[in-house]
Amino acid sequence: MEKIAKFIGKELSPETRDLIVQQTSFGAMKSSEHTNYSWFEGIKGDGFIRKGQVGEWKSFFTEEQNELFDKVFKDRMEGTGIAFDT
C-alpha cells in the first residue's frame, strides 16, 4: 500500500492506512455485497469468490476447464514479458 501511494504521489495518514487495511480484510469483503457477489444468481457456496485457499479452484472448475484456462492464459500473455509462476 505504501509503495502504491508513493508511486501515485499520495501520502496516506495513519488513519487512512488503518481504514484501508480494515476495509480490504477478508472479513470485511466477505460481508460486503459490493465484493461478495451474493446478489449474483447462480454463485456456488456462500457467494464469496476467493477464500484465499490453495487449490480451492477444484471446488468450482474441472481439471479440463483448468487446462483450457491455462492454455488461453498462456496464449494471451505470450509476448508481454510478464511471467507468472503457476
Backbone torsions as a table, in degrees:
resi	resn	phi	psi	omega
1	MET	NA	-42.4	-179.5
2	GLU	-62.6	-42.8	-178.8
3	LYS	-64.8	-40.2	179.5
4	ILE	-65.7	-45.1	179.2
5	ALA	-59.7	-44.6	179.1
6	LYS	-63.4	-43.0	-178.7
7	PHE	-59.9	-39.6	-179.0
8	ILE	-91.7	6.5	174.9
9	GLY	75.4	31.8	179.7
10	LYS	-116.7	145.6	172.4
11	GLU	-105.6	137.8	179.3
12	LEU	-110.2	130.9	174.7
13	SER	-73.4	158.5	176.1
14	PRO	-56.8	-35.6	179.1
15	GLU	-65.1	-42.6	179.8
16	THR	-65.7	-42.4	177.5
17	ARG	-59.8	-44.9	179.5
18	ASP	-61.9	-40.1	179.5
19	LEU	-65.8	-41.9	178.1
20	ILE	-62.7	-45.3	179.0
21	VAL	-59.5	-44.6	-178.6
22	GLN	-65.3	-45.5	-174.4
23	GLN	-76.3	-15.1	178.8
24	THR	-106.0	11.6	176.3
25	SER	-72.7	157.8	178.4
26	PHE	-58.8	-41.1	-179.3
27	GLY	-60.8	-45.0	-179.7
28	ALA	-67.1	-43.0	-179.2
29	MET	-69.0	-35.2	179.6
30	LYS	-65.0	-32.3	-177.9
31	SER	-91.2	-5.4	-178.6
32	SER	-95.7	125.8	178.8
33	GLU	-66.5	-14.8	178.8
34	HIS	-75.9	-21.0	-177.8
35	THR	-122.6	-14.3	-174.2
36	ASN	-96.3	-5.8	176.8
37	TYR	57.0	24.2	179.0
38	SER	-64.0	-21.3	179.4
39	TRP	-78.7	-13.8	-175.4
40	PHE	-86.2	115.9	-177.2
41	GLU	-65.7	134.3	175.8
42	GLY	99.3	-3.8	177.9
43	ILE	-69.9	131.8	177.5
44	LYS	-75.1	157.3	173.7
45	GLY	71.4	-144.7	-174.8
46	ASP	-90.0	6.0	177.1
47	GLY	93.2	-14.4	-179.9
48	PHE	-82.2	121.4	-171.0
49	ILE	-65.4	-47.1	-174.9
50	ARG	-125.5	123.2	-179.2
51	LYS	-92.9	-11.6	179.8
52	GLY	81.3	22.2	179.8
53	GLN	-107.6	133.6	178.4
54	VAL	-62.6	132.3	176.5
55	GLY	83.0	3.9	-177.8
56	GLU	-63.8	-21.5	179.7
57	TRP	-56.5	-27.6	-178.3
58	LYS	-63.6	-18.9	177.6
59	SER	-79.9	-14.0	-174.3
60	PHE	-121.6	-27.8	-175.5
61	PHE	-125.5	149.7	174.8
62	THR	-82.5	166.3	176.7
63	GLU	-60.1	-38.2	178.9
64	GLU	-63.2	-43.5	177.8
65	GLN	-64.2	-38.6	178.9
66	ASN	-64.0	-43.7	178.5
67	GLU	-63.1	-40.4	177.6
68	LEU	-63.4	-44.2	178.0
69	PHE	-59.1	-46.8	-179.3
70	ASP	-58.6	-41.0	179.6
71	LYS	-65.8	-47.6	179.9
72	VAL	-62.8	-43.6	179.6
73	PHE	-59.9	-48.0	-179.6
74	LYS	-60.1	-44.5	179.9
75	ASP	-61.5	-43.2	-175.9
76	ARG	-76.8	-25.8	-179.0
77	MET	-90.3	-12.5	-178.9
78	GLU	-58.5	131.7	178.7
79	GLY	89.0	-4.3	-179.3
80	THR	-84.0	-20.9	-176.1
81	GLY	82.9	0.4	179.1
82	ILE	-91.3	128.3	179.9
83	ALA	-115.4	136.2	177.7
84	PHE	-122.2	139.5	176.7
85	ASP	-93.8	99.3	-178.0
86	THR	-117.0	NA	NA
